[in-house]
Amino acid sequence: MTDPVVRVVLEDGADRGVPLPDYATAGAAGADLRANLPLATRAEGVLLAPLDRVLVPTGLRVEIPDGFEAQIRPRSGLALRHGITLANAPGTIDSDYRGPLGVILVNFGKESYVVSHGDRIAQIVVAPVVRARFEAAEALGGTVRGVGGFGSTGRG
């Protein structure tokens, strides 16, 4: 199987010096996405107060191949050290979306955090998509778990 190719276009006004998404190591599943802030906010960055959320631009538009999606996932280091994660983790980019790629960050930390221009803010994972067909039914097949909901299979 050949690797899917994601075509990337830089937005008007984007800093061309900010790297395109790239994999930090040979075994990395996600490529790092970076903040590509508008010229007016590049020097001071974007302040993210505790419990606030903000849409951080990447300066990119992407073309995901048919049959694939891109998932936007948090960076574990930002989450552990600062409480910074994604408000909609994982975010999904459909193959037919061509608009600006932004990352919705939320601050669950106790202190404000500044997102600086060029910072690695999230990861993008390209994955195959399986589309299901949904059918109305009169009943569902039985299982051992049955209708047991959250926590019904025990602790740990």
C-alpha positions in Angstrom: 0.0 0.0 0.0 1.4 3.4 -0.9 1.3 6.2 1.6 -1.5 8.7 1.0 -0.5 12.1 -0.1 -2.0 15.1 1.7 -1.7 18.2 -0.5 -1.2 21.4 1.5 -1.8 25.0 0.5 -0.7 28.0 2.6 -3.3 30.6 3.4 -2.8 34.1 2.2 -0.8 35.9 4.8 0.6 32.7 6.4 4.2 32.7 7.4 6.0 30.5 4.9 8.8 30.0 7.4 6.6 27.9 9.6 7.2 24.2 8.7 4.5 22.1 7.1 3.2 19.2 9.3 6.0 16.8 9.9 6.7 13.6 11.9 9.1 14.1 14.8 10.4 10.5 14.7 10.4 7.6 12.4 7.7 5.8 14.5 5.4 8.8 15.0 1.8 8.2 14.1 0.9 11.9 14.1 2.6 14.8 12.3 3.0 18.0 14.3 0.8 21.0 13.5 2.1 24.4 14.3 0.5 27.7 15.1 0.7 30.1 12.2 -0.6 33.3 13.6 -1.8 36.4 11.7 0.8 39.1 11.4 -1.0 41.3 14.0 -0.6 38.7 16.8 2.7 37.0 15.9 4.8 39.0 18.3 2.7 38.6 21.4 1.0 35.3 20.6 -2.4 34.2 21.7 -3.3 34.2 25.4 -5.3 31.2 26.6 -6.7 31.9 30.1 -7.8 29.0 32.4 -11.0 27.4 31.1 -10.9 29.5 27.9 -10.8 28.1 24.4 -9.5 29.6 21.2 -9.3 28.7 17.5 -5.6 28.7 16.6 -4.9 29.1 12.9 -2.3 26.8 11.2 -2.1 28.9 8.0 -3.0 25.7 6.1 -5.6 24.3 3.8 -5.4 20.6 3.1 -6.7 18.1 0.6 -7.2 14.7 2.2 -7.4 11.8 -0.3 -10.8 10.2 -0.9 -11.2 7.2 1.5 -9.2 8.9 4.3 -9.8 11.4 7.1 -7.4 13.5 9.2 -7.8 13.4 12.9 -6.5 16.3 15.0 -5.3 15.1 18.3 -3.8 16.8 21.4 -0.1 16.8 22.2 0.6 14.9 25.4 3.3 17.2 26.7 1.1 20.3 26.5 -1.7 18.4 28.3 0.5 17.1 31.1 2.6 20.2 31.7 0.1 23.0 31.0 -3.4 21.5 30.8 -3.7 22.4 27.2 -5.8 20.1 25.0 -8.4 20.1 22.3 -12.0 21.0 22.9 -13.1 18.5 20.3 -10.6 15.7 20.6 -10.2 14.2 18.2 -11.2 16.7 15.6 -12.0 15.3 12.2 -11.1 16.8 8.8 -13.2 15.2 6.1 -11.8 14.5 2.6 -14.1 17.0 1.0 -13.2 19.9 3.3 -11.0 22.6 1.7 -11.3 25.5 4.3 -8.8 26.8 6.7 -7.3 24.3 9.2 -7.7 25.6 12.7 -7.1 23.9 16.1 -9.6 24.5 18.9 -7.4 24.6 22.1 -8.8 24.7 25.6 -6.9 25.5 28.8 -7.7 23.1 31.7 -4.7 24.3 33.6 -4.6 26.7 36.5 -2.5 29.4 34.8 -2.8 31.3 31.5 -0.8 29.9 28.6 0.5 31.8 25.6 0.5 30.1 22.2 3.4 31.5 20.3 3.8 31.7 16.6 5.3 28.5 15.3 4.5 26.4 18.4 3.6 22.8 17.9 0.0 22.8 19.1 -1.5 19.5 17.9 -0.9 16.4 15.9 -2.6 15.3 12.6 -3.2 11.6 12.0 -4.3 10.5 8.5 -6.5 7.4 8.7 -8.6 5.3 6.4 -12.4 5.7 6.6 -14.9 2.9 6.6 -18.4 4.1 5.8 -21.3 2.1 7.3 -24.8 1.7 6.1 -27.5 2.4 8.8 -30.7 0.4 8.9 -33.8 0.7 11.1 -34.4 -2.5 13.1 -37.1 -3.8 15.4 -34.6 -5.3 17.8 -30.9 -5.7 18.4 -28.9 -8.9 18.9 -28.0 -9.8 22.5 -24.6 -9.6 24.1 -23.2 -10.5 27.6 -23.0 -6.8 28.4 -26.4 -6.0 27.1 -27.6 -2.5 28.0 -24.9 -1.9 30.7 -23.7 1.7 30.2 -20.8 3.7 31.5 -18.7 1.7 34.0 -20.8 -1.4 33.7 -17.9 -3.7 32.9 -16.1 -2.9 36.2 -13.4 -0.8 37.5 -9.9 -0.7 36.1 
